[in-house]
């Protein structure tokens, strides 16, 4: 129902946009766009590196050089209907779970400004969980080819359909923005979907001269049909299976996300960093991620270097059912379930990375960036790689080279 309202909101905005285009007395409609044309090469030949967790292919096993990891095109229409009412629709085409580049609605909302400092939005938006959340797909607006995965992949469902309130206020020499939101969303993958319901979040951003301070906290309920079916099979094994299912079941349990960020940018150089922690009393467990990036601007050039780390702080193994308590073929079934459970528990991202890159702003609205990443996957982790082949060995090191042309118009 919420998704139907979002699509209706988008249709109404476009319809009203067409009406206003015919009225030359109201030049309040703006069209903008952004995009990235990128290629990535990975030296890991038995798995694919991807920038998003729910896509079908990437660089490494599927393609020596992949133009699908970072490439995307976004179009945005912004309509100012009255001095208080505005709306925005943003559509993005990028690699999807089904292998296509079918466009999807990233933003579709209507905003009402009660005052110059207080605004209310309804429709589809992006969770303000991290410092660069709202423009994370506009690569031209970020210093990297892609945001550090160690932090930005902690939240798989970034969009939400709901309501959002923002309040801007000054305190002394600082300018501040408080944001609160409530809603729900979902993300599709090859064999199902992950849904987030009853999600809420609050974030605060402070600008103090050249410094920026950021903090965010949110909670959501996550559900996935495939996981529910998996734990229903565990319950067939009596009380021990019921106890394991109750311990690791995802549906109905709340996941929290806390993040802190800081940045300093006096103009000729910049430094920024974030730390985030995701926590859930379920199979999702507890994870932490952090990064720090430093860059220096020399005319049109911006060389930068960064470090990042991700780790799982909850248990990554479980003894599971005692197969000796069950006759065949239930004993073999118990062993199979235990194997799948441990594979899921150990699949969290655990890695350290070093990033070195350089950006060339060779003309207004266009930049060419080259980036090298050395990723050390720890504790037998697969580091978020997909399409893992039998020859793939978790816990290894991989090297990436990326080249991207970013543009806005």
Residue, then its C-alpha position, 0 to 999 in steps of 0.5 A: x500500500x505504501x509503495x502504491x502511494x509512492x508511485x501515485x505521488x510520482x505520477x502526480x508530480x510528473x503530471x503537474x510538471x507537464x501542466x506547469x511546462x505549458x504555463x510560461x508564467x511559472x518557471x518553477x520546474x527544474x530538471x537535473x541529472x547525474x551519472x557515472x561511467x566506470x570500470x573495475x578490475x579485480x585480481x580475484x578470479x573465483x568470485x565477483x566484487x560488487x558495490x551493492x549487495x544484491x546484484x547478479x554480477x561484478x568484477x573478477x569471476x564474471x568479467x575481467x573488466x566490469x563496467x557494471x559495478x559503478x556505472x549508473x544514470x540518474x534523472x531528477x525533476x524538482x517542482x516548486x508549486x508554491x512558496x511552501x510546497x515543492x516536490x522531487x522525483x529521482x529515477x536511477x538506472x543501475x545494475x539490478x539483481x536480475x542483471x538488468x538496468x531497469x530504472x527505479x525510483x530513488x526519490x518521490x516525495x512532496x515537501x511542505x515548509x511550515x517556516x524557512x527552518x521547519x519542513x515536512x516531507x511525505x513519500x519515498x526518501x533515503x534514510x539519513x543513516x550516514x554522512x553521505x547517505x542522501x547523495x551516496x549515489x551521486x559520485x560527483x559529490x563524494x571524494x571516492x569512486x564509491x562510499x566505503x563499503x565497511x560502513x555503507x553496507x551495514x544498512x541493506x535497505x536505504x530507501x523508505x516510504x514514509x514521512x520525514x521532518x527537518x528542523x534547522x536552527x543556529x546556536x552561536x557560531x554553529x548551524x544545526x539540522x535535526x531530522x526525524x523519519x518514520x516508514x518502511x521499505x524493501x529491497x529485491x534480490x534474485x530469490x526474494x526480498x528483504x523488507x524493513x517495517x516500522x523503521x524510524x530514525x533521528x539524525x543531527x548534523x552540525x556545521x561549525x566553521x569548516x568542521x562538520x559533526x554528524x550523529x544518527x540512530x535508528x531502528x527497523x524490523x527486518x523480514x525475509x521469507x527465505x529465512x523464515x522458511x529456513x527456521x520453520x524447518x528447524x522447528x520440525x526438530x522439536x524443542x532444540x530446533x525451536x530454541x535455535x529458531x527463536x534465538x536466530x529468527x529475524x522476523x519481528x526483531x528490531x535491528x538498530x544502527x548507530x553512526x557517528x561522523x566528523x569532517x573538516x574541510x578548510x578548502x585546500x585539504x579535507x579529512x572525514x571519517x565515520x564509525x557505525x555499529x549495527x546490532x540485532x538479537x538475531x541471525x544478523x548479529x552485531x557488526x561495526x565499521x569505520x573509515x578515515x579519508x584524507x585528501x589534498x587539493x592541488x588546482x584541478x587535482x585531488x589525491x586522497x588516501x583512506x583506511x577502513x575496517x569492518x568486523x563482526x562482534x557477535x558469534x560467527x559459529x553455532x554448534x546447532x542441533x546434536x545430530x546424534x539425537x536423531x535417527x537417519x535421515x533426520x540426522x543428516x538433515x540436522x547436519x545440513x541445517x547446521x552447516x547452512x546456519x554457520x555459513x550464514x553466521x560467518x558471512x558478515x563482512x570482516x575486512x581491512x582496506x587501504x584506498x589510494x586515489x586521485x580525482x581530476x576535475x577537468x571541467x565544470x560538472x565533470x571529474x575523472x577518478x582513478x582508485x586503487x583498493x587493497x582489501x584484506x579479508x579477515x577471519x575467513x570472511x568473503x568480504x562481501x564478494x558474490x558468485x563464489x566458486x568452489x576454488x574460492x578461498x575466504x580470508x584472502x587479499x584482493x586488489x581492485x583498480x577502478x576508473x570512473x567518469x562522474x558528471x552532473x548536469 
